[in-house]
Amino acid sequence: MLGKNADWKIHALSFVLTMIAEFIGTQKFDLGFMAFSLFPMLYVLILGMALGVAKVIPEDMQNDASPYITISVMMLTAKVGATIGPNLSSIMQCGPALILQEFGNLGTAVLALPFAVFVFKMGRAAVGCSHSISRETSIAIVGSKYGLSSDEGVGVMGGYIVGTVLGTLFYGILCSLLCSTGLFSPQALAMACGTGSASMMSASLGAVVEAYPTMAEELQALAASSQLLSSVDGLYMTLFIALPMTEWMYKMFTKNNKNYKDGQPIKKNA
């Protein structure tokens, strides 16, 4: 352990990385067929990973920093909870289409968990990373229920980092492709942009607006309403439906699976 000097070094490094990211700011890219934005949070993650890989940040310091994630998540949970009451009227005005779309979040478990278990043979980390798109509310729930140092916590944090780094580009490309097919209405695509992630919404909405510029204001309003819903009632959808459903599916998938024993993957000798 780093002892008495550990905390101030962690805070100092966090401050420096945050200032660098804020100085860079949000960078917007418009490639014609696709538009997306890169947010400061992404730069902090990349810089932190680079410093860790380069051994600039000692392993002891990384371990000492872990408890601060839980503290940050507690603050985040309180902030999310505080937004629910003031926005109830706005949510009710959004109509049944926007409210019912939250059940689409269950698709992450239906699509991702079978791959995690049967293809990649993941352990309990699969529950953490596949029950949702692993944004802030999911981190708060998993951290509270399992702890972020658990396998489930590792899974949700892995999903969060990958989603932050690659999700913006993925959503921008996906929405551009969906717009070109003509299978969905512009309104449906705009509502689908509200995933609960600001960076992902920015990238996907930019692509939709690029395809339907005359409807820009309407599409932006629908995406904002969807984003609000995903941030507010998405917490309850995850807590009471998505996570229990993923737990049940994981148990069913691993129960009679020859690659698993007692819900854990069997490690084969090299």
C-alpha positions as CSV (number, residue, x, y, z in Angstrom):
1,M,0.0,0.0,0.0
2,L,1.1,3.6,-0.6
3,G,0.2,4.7,2.9
4,K,-0.5,8.3,3.9
5,N,0.5,9.7,0.5
6,A,-1.9,7.5,-1.5
7,D,-5.0,9.7,-1.3
8,W,-3.5,13.0,-2.3
9,K,-1.7,11.4,-5.2
10,I,-5.0,9.8,-6.4
11,H,-6.9,13.1,-6.1
12,A,-4.1,15.1,-7.8
13,L,-3.9,12.7,-10.7
14,S,-7.7,12.7,-11.1
15,F,-7.7,16.5,-11.1
16,V,-4.9,16.7,-13.7
17,L,-6.6,14.2,-16.0
18,T,-9.9,16.0,-15.6
19,M,-8.4,19.4,-16.5
20,I,-6.7,17.9,-19.6
21,A,-10.0,16.4,-20.7
22,E,-12.0,19.6,-20.1
23,F,-9.3,21.6,-22.0
24,I,-9.8,19.3,-25.0
25,G,-13.5,19.6,-24.6
26,T,-16.3,18.0,-26.7
27,Q,-15.1,17.3,-30.2
28,K,-17.7,17.0,-32.9
29,F,-17.1,15.2,-36.2
30,D,-19.3,15.4,-39.3
31,L,-18.3,12.8,-42.0
32,G,-21.3,13.5,-44.2
33,F,-23.0,10.1,-43.9
34,M,-22.3,10.1,-40.1
35,A,-22.0,12.6,-37.3
36,F,-20.7,12.0,-33.8
37,S,-19.2,13.6,-30.8
38,L,-16.4,12.7,-28.4
39,F,-16.8,13.8,-24.8
40,P,-14.2,14.6,-22.1
41,M,-15.1,11.5,-20.2
42,L,-13.7,9.4,-23.0
43,Y,-10.3,11.2,-22.9
44,V,-10.0,10.6,-19.1
45,L,-10.6,6.8,-19.6
46,I,-8.1,6.6,-22.5
47,L,-5.4,8.6,-20.6
48,G,-6.0,6.5,-17.4
49,M,-5.7,3.3,-19.3
50,A,-2.6,4.4,-21.1
51,L,-0.9,5.5,-17.9
52,G,-1.8,2.1,-16.3
53,V,-0.4,0.1,-19.2
54,A,2.7,2.2,-19.2
55,K,3.2,1.4,-15.5
56,V,3.1,5.2,-14.7
57,I,0.3,4.5,-12.2
58,P,1.5,1.9,-9.7
59,E,-0.7,-1.1,-9.0
60,D,-0.9,-0.2,-5.3
61,M,-2.3,3.2,-6.3
62,Q,-4.9,1.6,-8.6
63,N,-6.0,-0.6,-5.7
64,D,-6.2,2.4,-3.4
65,A,-8.4,4.2,-5.9
66,S,-11.0,1.5,-6.2
67,P,-13.1,2.5,-3.1
68,Y,-13.6,5.9,-4.6
69,I,-15.6,4.4,-7.4
70,T,-18.2,3.2,-4.9
71,I,-18.3,6.7,-3.3
72,S,-18.8,8.3,-6.7
73,V,-21.5,5.8,-7.6
74,M,-23.3,6.6,-4.4
75,M,-23.3,10.3,-5.3
76,L,-24.5,9.4,-8.8
77,T,-27.4,7.3,-7.5
78,A,-28.5,10.2,-5.3
79,K,-28.4,12.6,-8.3
80,V,-30.4,10.2,-10.5
81,G,-33.0,9.7,-7.8
82,A,-33.4,13.4,-7.3
83,T,-34.3,13.9,-11.0
84,I,-37.2,11.5,-10.9
85,G,-39.8,13.6,-8.9
86,P,-39.4,16.9,-10.8
87,N,-39.6,15.1,-14.2
88,L,-42.7,12.9,-13.6
89,S,-45.0,15.3,-15.4
90,S,-42.7,15.4,-18.4
91,I,-42.5,11.6,-18.5
92,M,-46.3,11.3,-18.4
93,Q,-46.6,13.6,-21.4
94,C,-44.3,11.5,-23.5
95,G,-47.0,9.0,-24.2
96,P,-47.1,5.2,-24.1
97,A,-44.7,4.7,-27.1
98,L,-41.8,6.3,-25.2
99,I,-42.7,4.6,-22.0
100,L,-43.1,1.1,-23.5
101,Q,-39.8,1.4,-25.4
102,E,-38.0,0.9,-22.1
103,F,-38.8,-2.8,-22.4
104,G,-36.4,-2.8,-25.4
105,N,-33.6,-2.6,-22.9
106,L,-34.3,-6.2,-22.1
107,G,-32.9,-7.0,-25.6
108,T,-29.4,-6.5,-24.3
109,A,-29.7,-9.6,-22.1
110,V,-31.5,-11.6,-24.7
111,L,-28.9,-10.9,-27.4
112,A,-25.7,-10.6,-25.4
113,L,-25.9,-13.2,-22.6
114,P,-26.1,-16.2,-24.9
115,F,-22.9,-15.0,-26.6
116,A,-21.2,-14.4,-23.3
117,V,-22.0,-17.9,-22.0
118,F,-22.0,-20.2,-25.0
119,V,-19.3,-18.4,-27.1
120,F,-17.0,-16.7,-24.8
121,K,-17.7,-18.9,-21.7
122,M,-17.7,-16.0,-19.4
123,G,-18.4,-16.3,-15.7
124,R,-20.6,-14.0,-13.5
125,A,-19.1,-11.0,-15.2
126,A,-21.6,-11.8,-18.0
127,V,-24.4,-10.8,-15.7
128,G,-22.9,-7.5,-15.0
129,C,-22.1,-6.6,-18.6
130,S,-25.1,-8.0,-20.5
131,H,-28.1,-7.0,-18.4
132,S,-28.0,-3.5,-19.8
133,I,-25.8,-1.2,-21.9
134,S,-23.8,-0.6,-18.7
135,R,-24.2,3.1,-18.1
136,E,-24.1,5.0,-14.9
137,T,-27.4,3.7,-13.4
138,S,-26.3,0.1,-14.1
139,I,-23.0,0.7,-12.3
140,A,-24.8,2.1,-9.3
141,I,-27.2,-0.9,-9.1
142,V,-24.5,-3.5,-9.6
143,G,-22.1,-1.7,-7.2
144,S,-24.8,-1.6,-4.6
145,K,-25.9,-5.2,-5.0
146,Y,-22.7,-7.1,-5.7
147,G,-19.9,-4.6,-5.1
148,L,-17.7,-3.2,-7.9
149,S,-14.8,-5.5,-7.0
150,S,-17.0,-8.6,-7.7
151,D,-17.2,-10.4,-11.0
152,E,-20.5,-8.7,-11.8
153,G,-18.8,-5.3,-11.0
154,V,-15.9,-6.1,-13.3
155,G,-18.4,-7.0,-16.0
156,V,-20.5,-3.8,-15.7
157,M,-17.3,-1.6,-15.6
158,G,-15.9,-3.4,-18.6
159,G,-19.1,-2.8,-20.5
160,Y,-19.1,0.8,-19.4
161,I,-15.6,1.4,-20.7
162,V,-16.0,-0.4,-24.0
163,G,-19.3,1.4,-24.5
164,T,-17.7,4.8,-23.8
165,V,-14.8,4.2,-26.1
166,L,-16.6,2.3,-29.0
167,G,-20.3,3.0,-28.3
168,T,-20.3,6.5,-29.8
169,L,-18.9,5.3,-33.1
170,F,-21.0,2.2,-33.2
171,Y,-24.3,4.1,-32.6
172,G,-23.4,6.7,-35.2
173,I,-22.7,4.1,-37.8
174,L,-25.7,2.0,-36.9
175,C,-28.2,4.9,-37.1
176,S,-26.7,6.0,-40.4
177,L,-27.3,2.5,-41.8
178,L,-30.8,2.3,-40.4
179,C,-31.7,5.6,-41.9
180,S,-30.6,4.5,-45.3
181,T,-32.9,1.4,-45.2
182,G,-36.1,3.3,-44.8
183,L,-37.5,0.5,-42.6
184,F,-38.2,2.8,-39.6
185,S,-39.8,6.2,-39.3
186,P,-37.6,9.2,-38.4
187,Q,-39.6,9.5,-35.1
188,A,-38.9,5.9,-34.1
189,L,-35.2,6.4,-34.9
190,A,-35.1,9.6,-32.8
191,M,-36.8,7.8,-29.8
192,A,-34.3,5.0,-30.1
193,C,-31.4,7.5,-29.8
194,G,-32.2,8.1,-26.1
195,T,-30.2,5.2,-24.6
196,G,-29.3,7.0,-21.3
197,S,-25.9,7.9,-22.6
198,A,-25.2,11.5,-23.7
199,S,-22.4,10.6,-26.0
200,M,-24.3,7.7,-27.7
201,M,-27.4,9.9,-28.1
202,S,-25.4,12.7,-29.6
203,A,-23.8,10.4,-32.2
204,S,-27.0,8.6,-33.1
205,L,-29.2,11.7,-33.2
206,G,-26.6,13.5,-35.3
207,A,-26.9,10.7,-37.9
208,V,-30.8,10.9,-37.9
209,V,-30.9,14.6,-38.2
210,E,-28.4,14.5,-41.0
211,A,-30.8,12.1,-42.9
212,Y,-33.9,14.2,-42.1
213,P,-32.8,17.8,-41.7
214,T,-36.3,19.3,-42.1
215,M,-37.5,17.5,-39.0
216,A,-34.5,18.5,-36.8
217,E,-36.5,20.1,-34.0
218,E,-39.1,17.4,-33.7
219,L,-36.4,14.7,-33.8
220,Q,-34.3,16.4,-31.1
221,A,-37.4,16.8,-28.8
222,L,-38.2,13.1,-29.2
223,A,-34.7,12.0,-28.5
224,A,-34.5,14.3,-25.5
225,S,-37.7,12.9,-24.0
226,S,-36.4,9.3,-24.7
227,Q,-33.1,10.2,-23.0
228,L,-34.9,11.5,-20.0
229,L,-37.0,8.3,-19.7
230,S,-34.0,6.1,-20.1
231,S,-32.2,8.0,-17.4
232,V,-35.1,8.0,-14.9
233,D,-37.3,4.9,-15.3
234,G,-34.4,2.9,-16.8
235,L,-33.1,2.6,-13.2
236,Y,-36.3,0.8,-12.1
237,M,-36.4,-1.3,-15.3
238,T,-32.9,-2.5,-14.6
239,L,-33.4,-3.1,-10.9
240,F,-36.7,-4.9,-10.9
241,I,-36.8,-6.6,-14.4
242,A,-33.6,-6.6,-16.4
243,L,-31.1,-7.7,-13.7
244,P,-33.3,-10.5,-12.2
245,M,-34.1,-11.7,-15.7
246,T,-30.4,-11.9,-16.6
247,E,-29.7,-13.7,-13.3
248,W,-32.4,-16.3,-14.1
249,M,-31.1,-16.7,-17.7
250,Y,-27.5,-17.2,-16.5
251,K,-28.6,-19.9,-14.1
252,M,-30.6,-21.7,-16.9
253,F,-27.7,-21.4,-19.4
254,T,-25.1,-22.7,-17.0
255,K,-27.2,-25.3,-15.1
256,N,-26.4,-28.3,-17.4
257,N,-23.6,-26.8,-19.3
258,K,-20.5,-29.0,-19.4
259,N,-18.3,-25.9,-19.4
260,Y,-19.7,-24.7,-16.1
261,K,-19.8,-26.0,-12.6
262,D,-21.8,-24.3,-9.8
263,G,-22.4,-21.4,-12.1
264,Q,-18.7,-20.8,-12.7
265,P,-16.7,-21.6,-15.9
266,I,-14.4,-24.6,-15.6
267,K,-10.8,-23.6,-16.0
268,K,-9.0,-26.0,-18.4
269,N,-5.4,-26.8,-18.0
270,A,-3.2,-25.2,-20.6
